[in-house]
Amino acid sequence: MPRIDTPRSEIVSKLEGLHLFHFDGAPCAQRVRFALGEKGLARGREEKFDSVTSSSVQGEPNHWVSRLVSLVRKDHMTTTYAQIHPNMVVPALVHDGKLYLESMDIIEYLDETFGGTPLISKDPELRVATMKRVEQAKELHRSIRFVTFHWGLGRLAMLNSRERSQLAKLAQQGSDGENLVSFYNGYSNKTIPESIYLDHLTKLYEAFCELNTELKDGRKFLMSDGLSIADAFWSMKILRLIECGYPVQAHHPELYAWYQRIYQRPSFQNEVMGKNRLSNRIFRSKAGIENLLGIGLKQALTKVAA
Ligand SMILES: N[C@@H](CCC(=O)N[C@@H](CS)C(=O)NCC(=O)O)C(=O)O
């Protein structure tokens, strides 16, 4: 049963209908937007993430209100957002004044509450297997962070000392459940050894090899011929890694073909790519150049791929 979180923020209880706190380029938010799209709920108007004017708090039938929390401007490291999400990460969903955190719990909630494509099977065995795959994806999110920061975001994602003290202060008041403080200290001071990044890349590579093997039996999606929450989780990892220059097709052809099936779905095109297209193109070009120069993720992979 998805958890309802108790917010410290007064914004939450004021919101009517569906409001999603998210960022276009964040995989954790992308999977929730994908699920919303599969449920027939489209992106509606844009509001400032902290706006509580009488018009901004209103819901929109069959749509969700978009409240962008910019990870570039560091909106997520403000007191206002930390009172909505104590871990200072996106996404956070509010439905009629109730707060839902954790992308897995949010998608479970959407699946129980709205029609459209079912994302969690009613068959007990398939359900258990699906949630196991989702848990595996959840655990590997840490690896996605290390790999995509190192080979994708680079200096852009480093925090200066003022930003790091602000983060540490907010983490003390909240919960820092995603260990942002230690990650950003190591990342910004460049004290994380290359071997750690390579270990995380190895973990992802091995998981993709495993999925690639499973897909060889001809199933359309990860768990069966039906789309599921597992597809929502894993496809966003692939999207992000392709942006960082991971040659998915060359290393995992079945997985790449599966990803293409997901990529072509209207929910992916509209809700995931939508406003993410330009940054997707910029990151892919940057990664393409680094791979050409021999300093990219493609070359790093040759060290981990058996
Ligand atoms: N377990 C959380 C993870 C959320 C998470 O880590 N979100 C990332 C974006 S994918 C974020 O907001 N990161 C902020 C940062 O790295 O500064 C979930 O699945 O909702």
The ligand as a Gaussian input file, in Angstrom:
#p B3LYP/6-31G(d) Opt

LIG

0 1
 N       14.244000       7.085000      -4.310000
 C       13.852000       8.342000      -4.894000
 C       15.055000       8.942000      -5.601000
 C       14.795000      10.362000      -6.036000
 C       16.052000      10.993000      -6.605000
 O       17.194000      10.616000      -6.266000
 N       15.826000      11.994000      -7.480000
 C       16.929000      12.649000      -8.140000
 C       16.617000      12.857000      -9.620000
 S       16.514000      11.324000     -10.470000
 C       17.146000      14.031000      -7.548000
 O       16.206000      14.765000      -7.316000
 N       18.410000      14.364000      -7.304000
 C       18.805000      15.633000      -6.800000
 C       20.293000      15.807000      -6.868000
 O       20.976000      14.898000      -7.328000
 O       20.757000      16.867000      -6.480000
 C       12.687000       8.126000      -5.865000
 O       12.722000       7.111000      -6.571000
 O       11.772000       8.938000      -5.901000

